[in-house]
Amino acid sequence: MNQRDVPRGVWGPPREDGYPPSARGAQRAAVVGGAVGAALVLVATASVAAMVHGAKTRLEHPAAAEQQSVAVADDAEVAYCTPAFKQVLQRVLNACGLVGTEQRRGCQPADVKTFASINDEDFNALFTPLRERGAVLMFDENSDVLDEGAKGLLEERWQDRKGARYFFIVARASRDGTTEGNRALSHKRANSVMFHLKEATSDPDLDKQVGLLWLGSEFAQLPKAFCAWPNSRHDKPCTPEAINRSAFVSWVDCRL
């Protein structure tokens, strides 16, 4: 068969390179398809590598990943729910047993220093905006017994929930006495508050709502400015020692 015998529109006349037009188009399509396929493989490989690297980073630096995940302030929240406050709040929830556990535990001074990564003054400053939500329950020297004034103020604050999810009890001891003794005393004071809430509320979910911290005299002593807060002995002289024989209590309105 010669060239004149080939029907037009099937191959067409041959070109100088020896290939008909349709054959050359098929060749180009094959080349382009191969290039696109290779590009897709490269993109997929890079994406998987990025995800693996991200997971590795989160595992090796959980604190940084946690900071990125909680450092967002919701416009609908109250003003004190700043990114810095929410970072510390998240660490408290994780360390004190309110997240991922069915059994309540608490945080002692060494724990607080580890998870808060914040100095005494800044730690107390975080809670300063809670003045209208919180209260200071004061104790006698070397005592963990809640008096009637403290019980009444505690119940009043508990009832003023306003939809908040977490309630904090932060117990302290003044610098009188030994470090070990003050740590044990502040732990007892925190438990006294918790035990009274159990008796007064009979709430079956109490352990999932209350975060306990006992700081002894080692961490975040309250300055005298906290004497101006609602406290259970507002009719008595308030000194730096007296304000630290106490348990700070408050609902926290922030969402995580």
C-alpha positions as CSV (number, residue, x, y, z in Angstrom):
1,M,0.0,0.0,0.0
2,N,1.4,3.4,-1.0
3,Q,0.7,6.8,0.6
4,R,-2.2,7.5,-1.8
5,D,-3.9,4.3,-0.6
6,V,-4.0,5.4,3.1
7,P,-7.4,7.1,3.9
8,R,-7.0,10.7,5.0
9,G,-8.0,11.4,8.6
10,V,-6.6,8.1,9.8
11,W,-2.9,9.0,10.0
12,G,-2.4,11.8,7.6
13,P,0.6,12.4,5.5
14,P,3.9,11.5,7.2
15,R,6.1,14.4,8.4
16,E,9.8,15.0,8.1
17,D,10.5,13.2,11.5
18,G,8.8,10.1,10.2
19,Y,5.8,10.1,12.6
20,P,2.2,10.9,11.6
21,P,0.6,13.8,13.6
22,S,-1.6,11.5,15.7
23,A,1.4,9.4,16.7
24,R,3.3,12.5,17.8
25,G,0.4,13.7,19.9
26,A,0.1,10.4,21.7
27,Q,3.8,10.5,22.4
28,R,3.6,14.0,23.9
29,A,0.6,12.9,26.0
30,A,2.6,10.0,27.4
31,V,5.5,12.3,28.3
32,V,3.2,14.9,30.0
33,G,1.3,12.2,31.8
34,G,4.5,10.7,33.1
35,A,5.7,14.1,34.3
36,V,2.4,14.8,36.1
37,G,2.5,11.4,37.8
38,A,6.0,12.0,39.0
39,A,5.0,15.4,40.4
40,L,2.1,13.9,42.3
41,V,4.4,11.3,43.8
42,L,6.8,14.0,44.9
43,V,4.0,16.1,46.5
44,A,2.5,13.0,48.3
45,T,6.0,12.1,49.5
46,A,6.7,15.6,50.8
47,S,3.3,15.8,52.5
48,V,3.8,12.5,54.3
49,A,7.3,13.6,55.3
50,A,5.9,16.9,56.7
51,M,3.3,15.0,58.8
52,V,5.8,12.6,60.1
53,H,8.1,15.5,61.0
54,G,5.3,17.3,62.7
55,A,4.3,14.3,64.8
56,K,8.0,13.8,65.8
57,T,8.2,17.4,66.9
58,R,5.0,17.2,69.0
59,L,6.3,14.0,70.7
60,E,9.7,15.5,71.4
61,H,8.4,18.9,72.4
62,P,4.9,18.4,73.9
63,A,5.0,21.7,75.8
64,A,5.5,23.7,72.6
65,A,2.6,21.8,70.9
66,E,0.4,22.4,74.0
67,Q,1.2,26.1,73.9
68,Q,0.2,26.4,70.3
69,S,-3.0,24.6,70.9
70,V,-4.2,26.7,73.8
71,A,-2.8,30.1,73.2
72,V,-6.1,31.4,71.7
73,A,-8.4,33.8,73.4
74,D,-12.1,33.5,72.6
75,D,-13.8,36.8,71.9
76,A,-16.9,35.5,73.8
77,E,-14.9,34.8,77.0
78,V,-14.2,37.1,79.9
79,A,-11.2,39.4,79.7
80,Y,-8.9,37.4,82.0
81,C,-9.0,34.4,79.7
82,T,-5.8,35.5,78.0
83,P,-3.5,33.0,76.1
84,A,-1.0,33.1,79.0
85,F,-3.7,32.3,81.6
86,K,-5.1,29.5,79.4
87,Q,-1.7,28.0,79.0
88,V,-1.2,27.7,82.8
89,L,-4.8,26.6,83.2
90,Q,-4.3,23.7,80.7
91,R,-1.2,22.6,82.5
92,V,-3.0,22.7,85.8
93,L,-5.8,20.6,84.4
94,N,-3.4,18.0,83.0
95,A,-1.2,17.9,86.1
96,C,-3.8,17.9,88.8
97,G,-6.0,15.1,87.5
98,L,-8.9,16.9,85.9
99,V,-8.1,15.7,82.4
100,G,-7.7,12.1,81.2
101,T,-8.2,10.4,84.6
102,E,-11.1,9.2,86.7
103,Q,-9.2,9.6,90.0
104,R,-8.6,13.0,91.6
105,R,-5.2,13.9,92.7
106,G,-3.5,17.2,93.2
107,C,-0.5,19.4,92.8
108,Q,2.2,20.1,95.4
109,P,4.9,22.8,95.2
110,A,7.4,20.9,93.1
111,D,4.7,19.9,90.6
112,V,3.5,23.5,90.3
113,K,7.0,24.8,89.6
114,T,7.5,22.1,86.9
115,F,4.2,22.5,85.0
116,A,3.6,26.2,85.5
117,S,7.1,27.4,84.4
118,I,6.3,30.7,86.0
119,N,7.7,32.7,88.9
120,D,5.7,33.4,92.1
121,E,4.7,37.0,91.3
122,D,3.5,36.2,87.8
123,F,1.6,33.1,89.0
124,N,-0.3,35.2,91.5
125,A,-0.8,37.9,88.9
126,L,-2.6,35.5,86.6
127,F,-5.3,35.1,89.3
128,T,-5.7,38.8,90.1
129,P,-8.6,39.3,87.6
130,L,-10.5,36.6,89.5
131,R,-11.2,39.0,92.4
132,E,-14.9,39.1,91.8
133,R,-15.1,35.4,91.3
134,G,-12.8,34.2,94.0
135,A,-12.4,34.4,97.8
136,V,-9.8,33.7,100.4
137,L,-10.7,31.2,103.2
138,M,-8.5,31.9,106.2
139,F,-7.4,29.5,108.9
140,D,-6.0,29.8,112.4
141,E,-2.2,29.3,112.8
142,N,-1.2,25.6,112.5
143,S,-4.8,24.7,111.9
144,D,-6.7,23.1,108.9
145,V,-10.2,23.6,110.4
146,L,-12.7,25.6,108.4
147,D,-14.6,28.0,110.7
148,E,-18.3,28.9,110.0
149,G,-17.3,32.1,108.1
150,A,-15.1,30.1,105.8
151,K,-17.7,27.5,105.2
152,G,-20.4,30.1,104.4
153,L,-18.1,31.9,102.0
154,L,-17.1,28.7,100.3
155,E,-20.7,27.6,99.7
156,E,-21.5,31.1,98.4
157,R,-18.7,30.9,95.9
158,W,-19.6,27.4,94.8
159,Q,-23.2,28.4,94.1
160,D,-22.0,31.3,92.0
161,R,-21.0,29.0,89.2
162,K,-22.4,30.9,86.2
163,G,-21.8,28.0,83.8
164,A,-18.0,27.7,84.6
165,R,-16.5,24.2,84.4
166,Y,-13.6,24.2,86.8
167,F,-13.3,25.2,90.4
168,F,-9.8,25.8,91.9
169,I,-8.6,25.4,95.5
170,V,-5.1,26.8,96.0
171,A,-4.0,26.2,99.6
172,R,-1.0,27.9,101.3
173,A,0.8,28.1,104.6
174,S,2.7,31.1,106.0
175,R,6.5,31.0,106.3
176,D,6.3,30.1,110.0
177,G,7.5,26.6,110.7
178,T,9.4,24.1,108.6
179,T,9.1,23.6,104.8
180,E,7.9,20.0,105.3
181,G,5.4,21.0,108.0
182,N,4.0,23.9,105.9
183,R,3.6,21.7,102.9
184,A,1.7,19.1,104.9
185,L,-0.5,21.8,106.5
186,S,-1.4,23.4,103.2
187,H,-2.3,19.9,101.9
188,K,-4.6,19.4,104.9
189,R,-6.2,22.8,104.3
190,A,-6.9,22.0,100.6
191,N,-8.5,18.7,101.7
192,S,-10.6,20.4,104.3
193,V,-12.1,22.6,101.6
194,M,-12.7,19.6,99.4
195,F,-14.3,17.5,102.1
196,H,-16.7,20.3,103.1
197,L,-17.8,20.7,99.4
198,K,-18.5,17.0,99.3
199,E,-20.6,17.2,102.4
200,A,-22.4,20.4,101.4
201,T,-23.1,19.5,97.7
202,S,-23.3,15.7,97.4
203,D,-22.2,16.3,93.8
204,P,-21.1,12.9,92.2
205,D,-19.0,14.8,89.7
206,L,-17.1,16.9,92.2
207,D,-13.7,15.3,91.6
208,K,-14.0,16.1,87.9
209,Q,-14.6,19.8,88.6
210,V,-12.2,20.7,91.4
211,G,-8.5,21.2,91.0
212,L,-6.4,21.0,94.2
213,L,-3.1,22.8,94.6
214,W,-1.2,22.9,97.9
215,L,1.7,25.3,97.8
216,G,3.0,25.3,101.3
217,S,5.2,28.3,101.9
218,E,7.5,27.5,99.0
219,F,5.7,28.9,96.0
220,A,3.6,31.9,95.2
221,Q,3.0,33.5,98.7
222,L,0.2,36.0,98.5
223,P,1.1,39.7,98.9
224,K,-0.8,41.8,101.3
225,A,-2.8,43.3,98.4
226,F,-4.9,40.1,98.6
227,C,-6.2,41.3,101.9
228,A,-8.6,43.5,99.9
229,W,-10.2,40.4,98.3
230,P,-13.4,38.9,99.8
231,N,-12.1,36.8,102.7
232,S,-13.7,34.8,105.5
233,R,-12.2,37.2,108.2
234,H,-12.7,40.6,106.7
235,D,-13.5,42.0,110.2
236,K,-10.0,41.0,111.5
237,P,-6.6,42.5,110.9
238,C,-4.9,41.1,107.8
239,T,-1.2,40.6,107.6
240,P,1.0,38.9,105.0
241,E,1.2,35.9,107.4
242,A,-2.5,35.8,108.0
243,I,-3.5,36.0,104.3
244,N,-1.2,33.0,103.6
245,R,-2.8,30.8,106.2
246,S,-5.5,30.3,103.6
247,A,-7.0,28.6,100.7
248,F,-7.9,30.6,97.6
249,V,-11.0,29.4,95.8
250,S,-12.6,30.4,92.6
251,W,-14.5,29.2,89.5
252,V,-12.7,29.7,86.3
253,D,-14.7,30.8,83.2
254,C,-12.2,30.1,80.4
255,R,-12.9,27.5,77.7
256,L,-10.1,25.3,76.3
